[in-house]
Amino acid sequence: MTLDRTSPLPLWAQLEEQLRAQLVAGDFGERFPTDAELVERYAVSRQTVRQAIARLTADGLVERQRGRGTAVVTTRIEQPVGTIYSLFSLVESQGLEQRSEVLELGEVTDESIAGRLGLGPTEPLVHLSRLRCAGTEPLALDHSWLPASLAAPLLDADFARTALYAELRERCGVHIDGGSERVDAVLLSPAERELLELGRRPVAGFSVERIGRAAGRDVEYRRTLVAGHGYSLVMEWSPATEAPVRAVGPT
């Protein structure tokens, strides 16, 4: 935990990057170091510490509390297992504003994705790529593919503040009523970490692959990447319910 005083990067920016990485890794729990502790630990001025924390505060990672110092902001999205859910609704239900930055919305062809949906290799697909945010905090990278024969009206939709399934129902008359998901632990790539504002250190996350079905037909393939520190899978069970167990080997 040292800063490079020969680097052209200002000390406050180096400190911000190190603190951000520790926040993402969950190193602080809910107690964030005091300004005095950071001054002593990194041998920097109080102004340097305040500049670094001001950036973290602006990004919603910590908050200043009068008389109590700096506290870690804990935003966590809980996803139920075994039921249809909407990330849009999950975020909004926790009192946070859900918004999306649309990275791509257009018609493409992809032989691999088409095969997952039982389509021919050159069948046109609507591809929607979004950076999903909870409040001001980036939460997930979301990629969805749907047959253009069903979903072409989505090309005119504004997905900044709306849910894909709501638009699919209203514009296309398609209602997602079932599906399946696979969740894997992954290390996010440098490009993915940059979009999710997770710093330069390796960060673990979840890869969620979903097939969405409507009236028994596979109509959506979705791949979502979520930073692990802001995401939980929640399952309810009872003695009267026994789910089938399927072993999956290394992939």
Salt bridges, closest charged atoms under 4 A:
GLU16 OE2 - ARG20 NH2 2.71
GLU17 OE1 - ARG200 NE 3.24
ASP35 OD1 - ARG64 NH1 3.16
GLU37 OE2 - ARG31 NH2 3.04
ASP59 OD2 - ARG20 NH2 2.63
GLU92 OE2 - ARG161 NH1 3.05
GLU97 OE2 - ARG161 NE 3.76
GLU104 OE2 - HIS127 ND1 3.34
GLU137 OE2 - HIS229 NE2 3.54
ASP142 OD2 - ARG130 NH2 2.95
ASP142 OD2 - ARG132 NH1 2.82
ASP142 OD2 - ARG222 NH1 3.29
GLU167 OE1 - ARG171 NE 2.51
GLU181 OE2 - ARG210 NE 2.80
ASP184 OD2 - ARG182 NE 2.94
GLU209 OE1 - ARG116 NH1 3.42
ASP218 OD1 - ARG213 NE 2.78
GLU220 OE2 - ARG222 NE 2.65
